[in-house]
Amino acid sequence: MVAFAAFICSPPVYAISILGDSNVELSTSTLVPQYVMALTKFTVTQAETIYAVSLYVQYTGSDGSQCIKFGVYQDNGGSYGQSNPVGQSLVAATHYGYCFQYGNFGPGWETWTLVPGDTMTIGPGTYWLTTLASEAYGTIYHFTYTGAYGGQYLYQYGYFYYGFPASYTLGYPTTVFGNTTYTNGQGLILPYNNNNIGQYDAPYSFYATASTQPIPEFQISGSIVATIALALVLLLSRKREGKTSR
C-alpha cells in the first residue's frame, strides 16, 4: 500500500515542447474570419502530441462568441523563402472551437487546453500551425520585415504567412491547403514578392505545447491524487493504531 501511494504521488514526467513562436512580436493585425491562416512554422524530430495552444492577443468587450479551431499542415520542404504549406495535406485539427473570455483581455498570452479526444498527434517533420476563426475580432501580433531580399535577420527568422477560405462551422477541409470546395467568395492568400522585395510578416506570436507521450483521455488532477494519497496514509495509520491497541 505504501508503494502504491508513492506511485500515485510521483507520476512519470515526459518531455514538453514549445512548437511555434513564443516571442512577443511588435506588429499587429486582426484574426481573419472564415479563413485557415498558417501563422507559424515549426519542426519536430519525434512523435509529439499537442495538448494546448497559446496566442498572444488583445480584445475588449468580448461576449465569448469569437472562437478558433486549430490545425496542423505539412510543409512543402522548400528552401528558405519558398517553404510553405500550399498544396500540402492536413495532418491534424481540432473538432471543437476554443473561445475568447468574456470582457477585456491582454495584451497577453491566452492559452487553451485541448479537451480529451481533441489533441493533435504529429510525427517528425516541419509543419505550419494554423487558425480557423469564426469572427474578425481580436488583435494578434506578428513579426514584420520589409526590405531587400537577402537580409540576414530575414533568413534566420521572418517568412510569409498563407491562408485560404474555409467555413468555421464545417471545420477544417480534408483537402490540401488552398484547395477547398467551399469558400466565402475570397481566394488563396499568397505572399507579395516583386523584384526581390517582399514583406515577411510571420511568424505570429502563436505556439502549441506538446508532449513526447500521448496525452491520456482521462487525467487525474493533482488535487485528486493528493486526496487519494492522504486517504491511504490515514488508512494505514488507523490500521497500525488498531494493531497496537490489540
VENNORLIN-V840304 format. One record per residue. N is the residue number from 1. SS is DSSP state (hx for helix, st for strand, lp for the rest). PHI is phi in degrees with one decimal (* if undefined). NEAR is the number of other C-alpha atoms within 10 Angstrom. Layout:
N & SS & PHI & NEAR
N & SS & PHI & NEAR
This chain:
1 & lp & * & 10
2 & hx & -63.2 & 10
3 & hx & -64.1 & 7
4 & hx & -64.2 & 10
5 & hx & -63.3 & 17
6 & hx & -65.6 & 11
7 & hx & -65.6 & 12
8 & hx & -65.2 & 15
9 & hx & -74.2 & 14
10 & lp & -126.8 & 9
11 & lp & -68.5 & 9
12 & lp & -63.3 & 7
13 & lp & -108.7 & 8
14 & lp & -109.6 & 11
15 & lp & -67.2 & 9
16 & st & -111.5 & 14
17 & st & -119.7 & 16
18 & st & -104.8 & 17
19 & st & -112.5 & 21
20 & st & 128.0 & 23
21 & st & -107.9 & 23
22 & lp & -96.3 & 17
23 & lp & -81.7 & 15
24 & lp & -92.2 & 18
25 & lp & -82.2 & 18
26 & lp & -102.6 & 12
27 & st & -82.8 & 15
28 & st & -122.5 & 15
29 & st & -156.3 & 13
30 & st & -122.0 & 14
31 & lp & -58.3 & 21
32 & lp & -90.3 & 18
33 & st & -77.8 & 22
34 & lp & 55.5 & 23
35 & st & -137.4 & 27
36 & st & -82.9 & 29
37 & st & -114.0 & 25
38 & st & -87.5 & 29
39 & st & -106.8 & 24
40 & st & -151.1 & 26
41 & st & -116.8 & 27
42 & st & -151.8 & 17
43 & st & -128.9 & 14
44 & st & -124.8 & 15
45 & lp & -108.2 & 9
46 & lp & -151.0 & 10
47 & lp & -62.5 & 15
48 & st & -139.6 & 22
49 & st & -116.6 & 20
50 & st & -79.9 & 26
51 & st & -122.3 & 21
52 & st & -154.1 & 19
53 & st & -133.7 & 22
54 & st & -127.2 & 20
55 & st & -133.6 & 20
56 & st & -82.6 & 24
57 & st & -148.8 & 23
58 & st & -139.4 & 20
59 & st & -157.4 & 18
60 & st & -131.2 & 14
61 & st & 65.2 & 10
62 & st & -67.5 & 16
63 & st & -103.9 & 12
64 & lp & 82.6 & 12
65 & lp & -87.5 & 14
66 & lp & -79.1 & 20
67 & st & -127.1 & 19
68 & st & -132.3 & 22
69 & st & -101.8 & 21
70 & st & -122.8 & 25
71 & st & -147.9 & 21
72 & st & -127.7 & 25
73 & st & -115.8 & 25
74 & st & -69.4 & 23
75 & lp & -95.0 & 20
76 & lp & -80.4 & 16
77 & lp & 76.5 & 13
78 & lp & -71.3 & 10
79 & lp & -67.2 & 8
80 & lp & -60.4 & 13
81 & lp & 97.1 & 15
82 & lp & -113.8 & 11
83 & lp & -72.0 & 15
84 & lp & -161.1 & 26
85 & lp & -94.5 & 27
86 & lp & -61.1 & 21
87 & lp & 81.1 & 15
88 & lp & -97.0 & 17
89 & lp & -81.1 & 18
90 & st & -73.5 & 19
91 & st & -93.3 & 17
92 & st & -160.4 & 20
93 & st & -156.5 & 23
94 & lp & -80.3 & 19
95 & lp & -88.2 & 17
96 & lp & -97.8 & 16
97 & lp & -95.9 & 19
98 & st & -118.2 & 21
99 & st & -104.3 & 17
100 & lp & -66.9 & 23
101 & lp & -71.3 & 17
102 & st & -77.9 & 14
103 & st & 89.9 & 11
104 & st & -106.0 & 13
105 & st & -151.7 & 17
106 & st & 79.3 & 12
107 & st & -69.3 & 14
108 & st & -176.1 & 14
109 & st & -84.8 & 17
110 & st & -102.1 & 16
111 & st & -116.7 & 17
112 & st & -113.3 & 16
113 & st & -86.2 & 15
114 & lp & -68.9 & 19
115 & lp & -71.9 & 15
116 & lp & -54.1 & 12
117 & lp & 88.8 & 14
118 & lp & -112.8 & 17
119 & lp & -69.8 & 21
120 & st & -122.2 & 21
121 & st & -104.6 & 20
122 & st & -132.6 & 19
123 & lp & -99.1 & 14
124 & lp & -59.4 & 11
125 & st & 153.1 & 14
126 & st & -110.9 & 20
127 & st & -137.8 & 27
128 & st & -119.0 & 24
129 & st & -91.4 & 25
130 & st & -127.9 & 25
131 & st & -119.1 & 26
132 & st & -137.0 & 29
133 & st & -91.8 & 28
134 & lp & -84.3 & 21
135 & lp & -137.6 & 17
136 & lp & -88.3 & 12
137 & lp & -155.6 & 20
138 & lp & 109.8 & 20
139 & st & -84.5 & 17
140 & st & -118.4 & 22
141 & st & -122.0 & 26
142 & st & -149.4 & 23
143 & lp & -76.9 & 21
144 & lp & -138.8 & 19
145 & st & -135.3 & 18
146 & st & -124.8 & 13
147 & st & 171.3 & 12
148 & st & -62.6 & 12
149 & lp & -61.3 & 17
150 & lp & 115.3 & 11
151 & lp & -58.7 & 12
152 & hx & -61.3 & 9
153 & hx & -64.8 & 9
154 & hx & -58.8 & 18
155 & hx & -62.2 & 12
156 & hx & -80.5 & 9
157 & lp & -138.6 & 13
158 & lp & -82.1 & 24
159 & st & -160.4 & 25
160 & lp & -74.7 & 24
161 & lp & -117.0 & 23
162 & st & -134.4 & 22
163 & st & -161.4 & 23
164 & st & -151.0 & 22
165 & st & -69.1 & 26
166 & lp & -158.2 & 27
167 & lp & -87.9 & 19
168 & lp & -62.0 & 21
169 & lp & -60.8 & 13
170 & lp & -75.3 & 9
171 & lp & 86.8 & 21
172 & lp & -63.6 & 25
173 & lp & -66.1 & 20
174 & lp & -81.9 & 13
175 & lp & -77.9 & 13
176 & lp & -74.9 & 17
177 & lp & -59.9 & 25
178 & lp & 90.3 & 22
179 & lp & -130.3 & 18
180 & lp & -126.1 & 16
181 & lp & -87.8 & 9
182 & lp & -130.8 & 11
183 & lp & -137.2 & 15
184 & lp & -109.7 & 12
185 & lp & 87.9 & 7
186 & lp & -102.1 & 11
187 & lp & -130.8 & 14
188 & lp & -65.1 & 17
189 & st & -86.3 & 17
190 & lp & -119.5 & 14
191 & lp & -70.4 & 15
192 & lp & -87.4 & 11
193 & st & -151.5 & 12
194 & st & -130.9 & 9
195 & lp & 54.7 & 7
196 & lp & 64.1 & 10
197 & st & -116.2 & 13
198 & st & -142.3 & 18
199 & st & -106.0 & 19
200 & st & -99.0 & 23
201 & lp & -115.4 & 20
202 & st & -141.2 & 24
203 & lp & -81.6 & 26
204 & st & -92.8 & 29
205 & lp & -74.4 & 23
206 & st & -161.8 & 29
207 & st & -151.4 & 26
208 & st & -114.4 & 24
209 & st & -107.7 & 18
210 & st & -132.9 & 25
211 & st & -119.9 & 19
212 & lp & -77.1 & 15
213 & lp & -120.6 & 15
214 & lp & -56.7 & 16
215 & lp & -84.3 & 18
216 & lp & -61.7 & 10
217 & lp & -64.1 & 10
218 & lp & -127.7 & 9
219 & lp & -116.3 & 8
220 & lp & -78.8 & 9
221 & lp & -71.0 & 8
222 & hx & -60.0 & 11
223 & hx & -66.7 & 9
224 & hx & -66.9 & 10
225 & hx & -58.8 & 16
226 & hx & -62.5 & 14
227 & hx & -64.6 & 11
228 & hx & -62.5 & 15
229 & hx & -61.7 & 19
230 & hx & -63.4 & 14
231 & hx & -62.4 & 13
232 & hx & -66.0 & 16
233 & hx & -62.3 & 14
234 & hx & -63.9 & 12
235 & hx & -63.2 & 13
236 & hx & -62.9 & 14
237 & hx & -63.2 & 11
238 & hx & -68.2 & 12
239 & hx & -64.9 & 10
240 & hx & -65.3 & 11
241 & hx & -62.8 & 11
242 & hx & -63.8 & 10
243 & hx & -65.3 & 8
244 & hx & -66.7 & 8
245 & hx & -68.0 & 6
246 & lp & -72.6 & 5
